[in-house]
Amino acid sequence: MPVLPLCNLLPPPFPLSQLNFIPEHDPSSYKGSSGCRFLTVGASPPYFGALAYASAATLQAGADMTTALTLEDAVADNLRNCPLTSAETMVYSSNLLPPPDIPNFSNSISGTLIGPGLSRAPSSQSWACTVASSLPPSPSKCVVLDADALWPSSSPSILETLLPPRSPLILTPNIVEFNRLVSTHLPDSSNYESESDKAQLCKLLRAKLNVHGIILKGPTDIITTEHCQLTCSTNGSSKRCGGLGDVLSGLVVVFVSWFLKYSKAGDVSVALWCACAVCRESGRRAYGKKRRAMQAKDVIEEIGGVVEEVWPLFDE
């Protein structure tokens, strides 16, 4: 399927030719055929909003369908907060075990996001570990870990369950989660304060875990892969509200999945930078309209317009 050119709305720190990885709409395609079907895993009570934000972000970015995988007592709240999240929310009973058809179901999924709203409860962490270990490995299907999926719970943690990576693995920690990862996996590392120190620790942590990429979220997002390190500091919202990290993680799973499917050149850092830039621009626009009243849902509503301006469709 052909991909679309990028405009100059968000000028990137790499050649524009590397950004041709967004699928075009084709009347002959079917639901999910262009790599637009995703799985989000999380939403333990009372944190149902996070999974709804992440799932809604994937849809606004261009996903055909996003299936929310959540615990039974969080389903109603998740769907009430994001009724368009999915046509098929998967429900699990109190035994916390995923059904045996997870591997078959995953074959139709382009990428998986684990973590938003998951909670640190041992039962939720154990359930998510089981889900993660059930995902069939694929070099063309990414797994993104965010929020509570990065929690170092009793061994093995969700992250440890996926190591060494059998599929492209992306981590999206905030500074608190990043510090925890460093203390767990790089216990001999010295303290750091400057941006250059953080950037170096990102490189060390990525190499230690052998993951495909890390986004350290902050005033300046630090993007680290095996072959490249970039920063994204394009203007965003002046207000920090709950749910923005969930929105970014939803964008990351979409853009990385498309990059793996359609890109012919470049490093996955291209997709990670695009996710950060689109999230920031959407936040800037939402804040311009709502100011102090801005919420994550307002940022989500701007995503479609930003993506269309950056990668315009040329439908007849």
Contacts in CASP RR format, 6 or more apart in sequence:
PFRMAT RR
TARGET T0000
AUTHOR 0000-0000-0000
METHOD contacts of the structure
MODEL  1
MPVLPLCNLLPPPFPLSQLNFIPEHDPSSYKGSSGCRFLTVGASPPYFGA
LAYASAATLQAGADMTTALTLEDAVADNLRNCPLTSAETMVYSSNLLPPP
DIPNFSNSISGTLIGPGLSRAPSSQSWACTVASSLPPSPSKCVVLDADAL
WPSSSPSILETLLPPRSPLILTPNIVEFNRLVSTHLPDSSNYESESDKAQ
LCKLLRAKLNVHGIILKGPTDIITTEHCQLTCSTNGSSKRCGGLGDVLSG
LVVVFVSWFLKYSKAGDVSVALWCACAVCRESGRRAYGKKRRAMQAKDVI
EEIGGVVEEVWPLFDE
1 23 0 8 1.000
1 24 0 8 1.000
1 26 0 8 1.000
1 29 0 8 1.000
1 34 0 8 1.000
1 262 0 8 1.000
2 24 0 8 1.000
3 20 0 8 1.000
3 21 0 8 1.000
3 22 0 8 1.000
3 23 0 8 1.000
3 24 0 8 1.000
3 262 0 8 1.000
4 20 0 8 1.000
4 22 0 8 1.000
4 24 0 8 1.000
4 311 0 8 1.000
4 312 0 8 1.000
4 313 0 8 1.000
4 314 0 8 1.000
5 16 0 8 1.000
5 20 0 8 1.000
5 311 0 8 1.000
6 12 0 8 1.000
6 16 0 8 1.000
6 19 0 8 1.000
6 20 0 8 1.000
6 310 0 8 1.000
6 311 0 8 1.000
7 309 0 8 1.000
7 310 0 8 1.000
7 311 0 8 1.000
7 312 0 8 1.000
9 281 0 8 1.000
9 306 0 8 1.000
9 309 0 8 1.000
9 310 0 8 1.000
10 234 0 8 1.000
10 274 0 8 1.000
10 277 0 8 1.000
10 278 0 8 1.000
10 281 0 8 1.000
10 310 0 8 1.000
12 18 0 8 1.000
12 19 0 8 1.000
12 270 0 8 1.000
12 273 0 8 1.000
12 274 0 8 1.000
12 277 0 8 1.000
13 230 0 8 1.000
13 273 0 8 1.000
14 230 0 8 1.000
14 266 0 8 1.000
14 270 0 8 1.000
14 273 0 8 1.000
17 265 0 8 1.000
18 263 0 8 1.000
18 265 0 8 1.000
18 266 0 8 1.000
18 270 0 8 1.000
19 270 0 8 1.000
19 274 0 8 1.000
20 262 0 8 1.000
20 263 0 8 1.000
20 264 0 8 1.000
21 255 0 8 1.000
21 258 0 8 1.000
21 259 0 8 1.000
21 261 0 8 1.000
21 262 0 8 1.000
21 263 0 8 1.000
21 270 0 8 1.000
21 271 0 8 1.000
22 258 0 8 1.000
22 262 0 8 1.000
22 307 0 8 1.000
22 311 0 8 1.000
23 34 0 8 1.000
23 35 0 8 1.000
23 36 0 8 1.000
23 258 0 8 1.000
23 261 0 8 1.000
23 262 0 8 1.000
24 313 0 8 1.000
24 314 0 8 1.000
25 34 0 8 1.000
25 313 0 8 1.000
25 315 0 8 1.000
26 34 0 8 1.000
31 37 0 8 1.000
31 64 0 8 1.000
31 65 0 8 1.000
32 64 0 8 1.000
32 65 0 8 1.000
32 108 0 8 1.000
32 110 0 8 1.000
34 64 0 8 1.000
35 64 0 8 1.000
35 110 0 8 1.000
35 257 0 8 1.000
35 258 0 8 1.000
35 261 0 8 1.000
36 62 0 8 1.000
36 63 0 8 1.000
36 64 0 8 1.000
36 65 0 8 1.000
36 110 0 8 1.000
37 63 0 8 1.000
37 64 0 8 1.000
37 65 0 8 1.000
37 66 0 8 1.000
37 67 0 8 1.000
37 108 0 8 1.000
37 109 0 8 1.000
37 110 0 8 1.000
38 58 0 8 1.000
38 63 0 8 1.000
38 65 0 8 1.000
38 66 0 8 1.000
38 67 0 8 1.000
38 109 0 8 1.000
38 110 0 8 1.000
38 111 0 8 1.000
38 112 0 8 1.000
38 113 0 8 1.000
38 250 0 8 1.000
38 253 0 8 1.000
38 254 0 8 1.000
38 257 0 8 1.000
39 66 0 8 1.000
39 67 0 8 1.000
39 69 0 8 1.000
39 106 0 8 1.000
39 109 0 8 1.000
39 111 0 8 1.000
39 112 0 8 1.000
39 113 0 8 1.000
40 51 0 8 1.000
40 54 0 8 1.000
40 55 0 8 1.000
40 58 0 8 1.000
40 66 0 8 1.000
40 67 0 8 1.000
40 68 0 8 1.000
40 69 0 8 1.000
40 85 0 8 1.000
40 112 0 8 1.000
40 113 0 8 1.000
40 114 0 8 1.000
40 116 0 8 1.000
40 250 0 8 1.000
40 253 0 8 1.000
41 51 0 8 1.000
41 69 0 8 1.000
41 70 0 8 1.000
41 112 0 8 1.000
41 113 0 8 1.000
41 114 0 8 1.000
41 115 0 8 1.000
41 118 0 8 1.000
41 128 0 8 1.000
41 131 0 8 1.000
41 132 0 8 1.000
41 149 0 8 1.000
42 50 0 8 1.000
42 51 0 8 1.000
42 68 0 8 1.000
42 69 0 8 1.000
42 70 0 8 1.000
42 71 0 8 1.000
42 74 0 8 1.000
42 114 0 8 1.000
42 115 0 8 1.000
42 116 0 8 1.000
42 117 0 8 1.000
42 118 0 8 1.000
42 124 0 8 1.000
42 128 0 8 1.000
42 148 0 8 1.000
43 49 0 8 1.000
43 50 0 8 1.000
43 51 0 8 1.000
43 52 0 8 1.000
43 68 0 8 1.000
43 70 0 8 1.000
43 71 0 8 1.000
43 74 0 8 1.000
43 77 0 8 1.000
43 78 0 8 1.000
43 116 0 8 1.000
43 117 0 8 1.000
43 118 0 8 1.000
44 70 0 8 1.000
44 71 0 8 1.000
44 74 0 8 1.000
44 117 0 8 1.000
44 118 0 8 1.000
44 119 0 8 1.000
44 121 0 8 1.000
44 124 0 8 1.000
45 71 0 8 1.000
45 73 0 8 1.000
45 74 0 8 1.000
45 77 0 8 1.000
47 74 0 8 1.000
47 116 0 8 1.000
47 117 0 8 1.000
47 118 0 8 1.000
47 119 0 8 1.000
48 70 0 8 1.000
48 74 0 8 1.000
48 77 0 8 1.000
48 78 0 8 1.000
48 81 0 8 1.000
48 117 0 8 1.000
49 77 0 8 1.000
49 78 0 8 1.000
49 81 0 8 1.000
49 82 0 8 1.000
49 116 0 8 1.000
49 117 0 8 1.000
49 243 0 8 1.000
49 246 0 8 1.000
50 115 0 8 1.000
50 116 0 8 1.000
50 117 0 8 1.000
50 147 0 8 1.000
50 243 0 8 1.000
50 246 0 8 1.000
51 68 0 8 1.000
51 70 0 8 1.000
51 74 0 8 1.000
51 78 0 8 1.000
51 85 0 8 1.000
51 115 0 8 1.000
51 116 0 8 1.000
51 117 0 8 1.000
51 246 0 8 1.000
52 68 0 8 1.000
52 78 0 8 1.000
52 81 0 8 1.000
52 82 0 8 1.000
52 85 0 8 1.000
53 82 0 8 1.000
53 116 0 8 1.000
53 243 0 8 1.000
53 246 0 8 1.000
53 247 0 8 1.000
53 296 0 8 1.000
53 297 0 8 1.000
53 300 0 8 1.000
54 113 0 8 1.000
54 116 0 8 1.000
54 146 0 8 1.000
54 246 0 8 1.000
54 247 0 8 1.000
54 249 0 8 1.000
54 250 0 8 1.000
55 66 0 8 1.000
55 68 0 8 1.000
55 82 0 8 1.000
55 85 0 8 1.000
55 86 0 8 1.000
55 250 0 8 1.000
56 82 0 8 1.000
56 84 0 8 1.000
56 85 0 8 1.000
56 297 0 8 1.000
56 300 0 8 1.000
57 246 0 8 1.000
57 247 0 8 1.000
57 248 0 8 1.000
57 249 0 8 1.000
57 250 0 8 1.000
57 251 0 8 1.000
57 254 0 8 1.000
57 300 0 8 1.000
57 303 0 8 1.000
58 66 0 8 1.000
58 113 0 8 1.000
58 250 0 8 1.000
58 251 0 8 1.000
58 253 0 8 1.000
58 254 0 8 1.000
59 66 0 8 1.000
59 84 0 8 1.000
59 85 0 8 1.000
60 300 0 8 1.000
60 301 0 8 1.000
60 303 0 8 1.000
60 304 0 8 1.000
60 307 0 8 1.000
61 250 0 8 1.000
61 251 0 8 1.000
61 254 0 8 1.000
61 255 0 8 1.000
61 278 0 8 1.000
61 303 0 8 1.000
61 304 0 8 1.000
61 307 0 8 1.000
62 254 0 8 1.000
62 304 0 8 1.000
62 307 0 8 1.000
63 254 0 8 1.000
65 86 0 8 1.000
65 87 0 8 1.000
66 85 0 8 1.000
66 86 0 8 1.000
67 86 0 8 1.000
67 87 0 8 1.000
67 88 0 8 1.000
67 89 0 8 1.000
67 90 0 8 1.000
67 109 0 8 1.000
68 78 0 8 1.000
68 79 0 8 1.000
68 85 0 8 1.000
68 86 0 8 1.000
68 89 0 8 1.000
68 90 0 8 1.000
69 89 0 8 1.000
69 90 0 8 1.000
69 92 0 8 1.000
69 98 0 8 1.000
69 131 0 8 1.000
70 78 0 8 1.000
70 89 0 8 1.000
70 90 0 8 1.000
70 91 0 8 1.000
70 92 0 8 1.000
71 92 0 8 1.000
71 96 0 8 1.000
71 124 0 8 1.000
71 127 0 8 1.000
72 91 0 8 1.000
72 92 0 8 1.000
72 93 0 8 1.000
72 94 0 8 1.000
75 89 0 8 1.000
75 91 0 8 1.000
78 85 0 8 1.000
78 89 0 8 1.000
79 85 0 8 1.000
79 86 0 8 1.000
79 89 0 8 1.000
90 99 0 8 1.000
90 105 0 8 1.000
92 98 0 8 1.000
92 99 0 8 1.000
92 127 0 8 1.000
96 123 0 8 1.000
96 124 0 8 1.000
96 126 0 8 1.000
96 127 0 8 1.000
96 130 0 8 1.000
97 127 0 8 1.000
97 130 0 8 1.000
98 127 0 8 1.000
98 130 0 8 1.000
98 131 0 8 1.000
98 134 0 8 1.000
102 131 0 8 1.000
102 134 0 8 1.000
102 135 0 8 1.000
103 134 0 8 1.000
103 135 0 8 1.000
103 136 0 8 1.000
106 112 0 8 1.000
106 134 0 8 1.000
106 135 0 8 1.000
106 136 0 8 1.000
106 141 0 8 1.000
107 136 0 8 1.000
109 141 0 8 1.000
110 141 0 8 1.000
110 257 0 8 1.000
110 258 0 8 1.000
110 261 0 8 1.000
111 141 0 8 1.000
111 142 0 8 1.000
111 143 0 8 1.000
111 144 0 8 1.000
111 253 0 8 1.000
111 256 0 8 1.000
111 257 0 8 1.000
112 135 0 8 1.000
112 141 0 8 1.000
112 142 0 8 1.000
112 143 0 8 1.000
112 144 0 8 1.000
112 253 0 8 1.000
113 143 0 8 1.000
113 144 0 8 1.000
113 146 0 8 1.000
113 249 0 8 1.000
113 250 0 8 1.000
113 252 0 8 1.000
113 253 0 8 1.000
114 128 0 8 1.000
114 131 0 8 1.000
114 132 0 8 1.000
114 143 0 8 1.000
114 144 0 8 1.000
114 145 0 8 1.000
114 146 0 8 1.000
114 149 0 8 1.000
114 158 0 8 1.000
115 128 0 8 1.000
115 145 0 8 1.000
115 146 0 8 1.000
115 147 0 8 1.000
115 148 0 8 1.000
115 149 0 8 1.000
115 150 0 8 1.000
115 158 0 8 1.000
115 249 0 8 1.000
116 146 0 8 1.000
116 147 0 8 1.000
116 246 0 8 1.000
116 249 0 8 1.000
117 147 0 8 1.000
117 148 0 8 1.000
117 246 0 8 1.000
118 124 0 8 1.000
118 125 0 8 1.000
118 128 0 8 1.000
118 147 0 8 1.000
118 148 0 8 1.000
118 149 0 8 1.000
119 148 0 8 1.000
120 148 0 8 1.000
120 151 0 8 1.000
120 153 0 8 1.000
122 153 0 8 1.000
122 154 0 8 1.000
124 148 0 8 1.000
125 148 0 8 1.000
125 151 0 8 1.000
125 153 0 8 1.000
125 154 0 8 1.000
125 157 0 8 1.000
125 158 0 8 1.000
128 149 0 8 1.000
128 158 0 8 1.000
129 156 0 8 1.000
129 157 0 8 1.000
129 158 0 8 1.000
129 161 0 8 1.000
132 143 0 8 1.000
132 158 0 8 1.000
132 161 0 8 1.000
132 162 0 8 1.000
133 161 0 8 1.000
133 162 0 8 1.000
135 143 0 8 1.000
135 167 0 8 1.000
137 166 0 8 1.000
137 167 0 8 1.000
138 167 0 8 1.000
139 167 0 8 1.000
139 168 0 8 1.000
139 260 0 8 1.000
140 260 0 8 1.000
140 261 0 8 1.000
141 167 0 8 1.000
141 168 0 8 1.000
141 257 0 8 1.000
141 260 0 8 1.000
142 167 0 8 1.000
142 168 0 8 1.000
142 169 0 8 1.000
142 170 0 8 1.000
142 212 0 8 1.000
142 253 0 8 1.000
142 256 0 8 1.000
142 257 0 8 1.000
142 260 0 8 1.000
143 162 0 8 1.000
143 165 0 8 1.000
143 167 0 8 1.000
143 168 0 8 1.000
143 169 0 8 1.000
143 170 0 8 1.000
144 169 0 8 1.000
144 170 0 8 1.000
144 171 0 8 1.000
144 172 0 8 1.000
144 249 0 8 1.000
144 250 0 8 1.000
144 252 0 8 1.000
144 253 0 8 1.000
144 256 0 8 1.000
145 158 0 8 1.000
145 159 0 8 1.000
145 162 0 8 1.000
145 169 0 8 1.000
145 170 0 8 1.000
145 171 0 8 1.000
145 172 0 8 1.000
146 171 0 8 1.000
146 172 0 8 1.000
146 173 0 8 1.000
146 245 0 8 1.000
146 246 0 8 1.000
146 249 0 8 1.000
146 252 0 8 1.000
147 177 0 8 1.000
147 245 0 8 1.000
147 246 0 8 1.000
147 249 0 8 1.000
149 158 0 8 1.000
149 159 0 8 1.000
150 158 0 8 1.000
150 159 0 8 1.000
150 171 0 8 1.000
150 173 0 8 1.000
150 177 0 8 1.000
150 180 0 8 1.000
150 181 0 8 1.000
151 157 0 8 1.000
151 158 0 8 1.000
151 180 0 8 1.000
152 159 0 8 1.000
152 180 0 8 1.000
152 181 0 8 1.000
152 184 0 8 1.000
159 171 0 8 1.000
159 209 0 8 1.000
162 169 0 8 1.000
163 209 0 8 1.000
163 210 0 8 1.000
164 210 0 8 1.000
165 210 0 8 1.000
165 211 0 8 1.000
165 212 0 8 1.000
168 212 0 8 1.000
168 256 0 8 1.000
168 260 0 8 1.000
168 268 0 8 1.000
169 211 0 8 1.000
169 212 0 8 1.000
169 213 0 8 1.000
170 211 0 8 1.000
170 212 0 8 1.000
170 213 0 8 1.000
170 214 0 8 1.000
170 215 0 8 1.000
170 252 0 8 1.000
170 253 0 8 1.000
170 256 0 8 1.000
170 268 0 8 1.000
170 272 0 8 1.000
171 181 0 8 1.000
171 209 0 8 1.000
171 211 0 8 1.000
171 213 0 8 1.000
171 214 0 8 1.000
171 215 0 8 1.000
172 214 0 8 1.000
172 215 0 8 1.000
172 217 0 8 1.000
172 245 0 8 1.000
172 248 0 8 1.000
172 249 0 8 1.000
172 252 0 8 1.000
173 180 0 8 1.000
173 181 0 8 1.000
173 214 0 8 1.000
173 215 0 8 1.000
173 216 0 8 1.000
173 217 0 8 1.000
174 216 0 8 1.000
174 217 0 8 1.000
174 218 0 8 1.000
174 245 0 8 1.000
175 216 0 8 1.000
175 217 0 8 1.000
175 218 0 8 1.000
178 198 0 8 1.000
178 201 0 8 1.000
178 202 0 8 1.000
178 205 0 8 1.000
178 216 0 8 1.000
181 205 0 8 1.000
182 189 0 8 1.000
182 201 0 8 1.000
182 205 0 8 1.000
185 205 0 8 1.000
185 208 0 8 1.000
185 209 0 8 1.000
186 201 0 8 1.000
186 204 0 8 1.000
186 205 0 8 1.000
186 208 0 8 1.000
189 201 0 8 1.000
189 204 0 8 1.000
192 198 0 8 1.000
192 200 0 8 1.000
192 201 0 8 1.000
195 220 0 8 1.000
195 222 0 8 1.000
198 216 0 8 1.000
198 222 0 8 1.000
199 222 0 8 1.000
199 224 0 8 1.000
199 229 0 8 1.000
199 231 0 8 1.000
202 214 0 8 1.000
202 216 0 8 1.000
202 222 0 8 1.000
202 224 0 8 1.000
202 229 0 8 1.000
203 224 0 8 1.000
203 229 0 8 1.000
205 214 0 8 1.000
206 213 0 8 1.000
206 214 0 8 1.000
206 224 0 8 1.000
206 225 0 8 1.000
206 226 0 8 1.000
207 226 0 8 1.000
212 225 0 8 1.000
212 226 0 8 1.000
212 268 0 8 1.000
213 223 0 8 1.000
213 224 0 8 1.000
213 225 0 8 1.000
213 226 0 8 1.000
213 268 0 8 1.000
213 269 0 8 1.000
213 272 0 8 1.000
214 222 0 8 1.000
214 223 0 8 1.000
214 224 0 8 1.000
215 221 0 8 1.000
215 222 0 8 1.000
215 223 0 8 1.000
215 224 0 8 1.000
215 248 0 8 1.000
215 252 0 8 1.000
215 272 0 8 1.000
215 275 0 8 1.000
215 276 0 8 1.000
216 222 0 8 1.000
216 224 0 8 1.000
217 245 0 8 1.000
217 248 0 8 1.000
219 233 0 8 1.000
220 231 0 8 1.000
220 232 0 8 1.000
220 233 0 8 1.000
221 231 0 8 1.000
221 232 0 8 1.000
221 233 0 8 1.000
221 276 0 8 1.000
222 229 0 8 1.000
222 231 0 8 1.000
223 229 0 8 1.000
223 230 0 8 1.000
223 231 0 8 1.000
223 232 0 8 1.000
223 269 0 8 1.000
223 272 0 8 1.000
223 273 0 8 1.000
223 276 0 8 1.000
224 269 0 8 1.000
225 267 0 8 1.000
225 268 0 8 1.000
225 269 0 8 1.000
225 272 0 8 1.000
226 267 0 8 1.000
227 267 0 8 1.000
227 269 0 8 1.000
228 267 0 8 1.000
228 269 0 8 1.000
229 269 0 8 1.000
230 269 0 8 1.000
230 272 0 8 1.000
230 273 0 8 1.000
232 273 0 8 1.000
232 276 0 8 1.000
232 277 0 8 1.000
232 280 0 8 1.000
234 276 0 8 1.000
234 277 0 8 1.000
234 280 0 8 1.000
234 281 0 8 1.000
235 280 0 8 1.000
235 281 0 8 1.000
235 284 0 8 1.000
236 280 0 8 1.000
236 281 0 8 1.000
236 283 0 8 1.000
236 284 0 8 1.000
236 287 0 8 1.000
237 244 0 8 1.000
237 280 0 8 1.000
237 283 0 8 1.000
237 284 0 8 1.000
237 286 0 8 1.000
237 287 0 8 1.000
237 294 0 8 1.000
237 299 0 8 1.000
238 287 0 8 1.000
239 287 0 8 1.000
239 291 0 8 1.000
239 292 0 8 1.000
239 294 0 8 1.000
241 294 0 8 1.000
241 295 0 8 1.000
241 296 0 8 1.000
242 295 0 8 1.000
242 296 0 8 1.000
243 296 0 8 1.000
244 279 0 8 1.000
244 283 0 8 1.000
244 296 0 8 1.000
244 299 0 8 1.000
245 279 0 8 1.000
246 296 0 8 1.000
247 279 0 8 1.000
247 282 0 8 1.000
247 296 0 8 1.000
247 299 0 8 1.000
247 300 0 8 1.000
247 303 0 8 1.000
248 275 0 8 1.000
248 276 0 8 1.000
248 279 0 8 1.000
250 275 0 8 1.000
251 275 0 8 1.000
251 278 0 8 1.000
251 279 0 8 1.000
251 303 0 8 1.000
252 271 0 8 1.000
252 272 0 8 1.000
252 275 0 8 1.000
254 275 0 8 1.000
255 271 0 8 1.000
255 272 0 8 1.000
255 274 0 8 1.000
255 275 0 8 1.000
255 278 0 8 1.000
256 268 0 8 1.000
256 271 0 8 1.000
256 272 0 8 1.000
256 275 0 8 1.000
258 271 0 8 1.000
259 268 0 8 1.000
259 270 0 8 1.000
259 271 0 8 1.000
260 268 0 8 1.000
263 270 0 8 1.000
263 271 0 8 1.000
278 303 0 8 1.000
278 306 0 8 1.000
278 307 0 8 1.000
278 310 0 8 1.000
279 299 0 8 1.000
279 303 0 8 1.000
281 302 0 8 1.000
281 306 0 8 1.000
282 299 0 8 1.000
282 300 0 8 1.000
282 302 0 8 1.000
282 303 0 8 1.000
282 304 0 8 1.000
282 306 0 8 1.000
283 294 0 8 1.000
283 298 0 8 1.000
283 299 0 8 1.000
283 302 0 8 1.000
285 302 0 8 1.000
285 306 0 8 1.000
286 294 0 8 1.000
286 298 0 8 1.000
286 299 0 8 1.000
286 301 0 8 1.000
286 302 0 8 1.000
287 294 0 8 1.000
288 294 0 8 1.000
289 298 0 8 1.000
290 298 0 8 1.000
END
